[in-house]
Amino acid sequence: MKYIIDRLEEGIAVCENELKKLISIPKDLLPDGLKEGDVLEEQEGRFLRDEQGTEARRKEMRKKLMDLFD
């Protein structure tokens, strides 16, 4: 399952899963250095940053933002 970090709060990351449901994940279960908008992938009970998914999402968001100004 994949998750997108919606926001980081004290001790937790609030994430949206593929079903558009928000869940809270304790930060101690996550890799260091995560930011809002990062894509996570759960593998065998561990959460890993999906580098390709994160970069693709950032490019998509940049394009949408630029389209607003065209």
QUIKAQUI-V576349 format. One line per field, one symbol per residue. psi: psi as a letter, one per 20 degrees, with the letter a starting at -180 (. if undefined). A space follows every 10 residues. Layout:
# QUIKAQUI-V576349
psi = ???
This chain:
# QUIKAQUI-V576349
psi = qqqpogqpro iqppqpaijk ppqppphiiq qqjqrpiqpq ppoljqpqpn gghggggggg hgggghhhi.
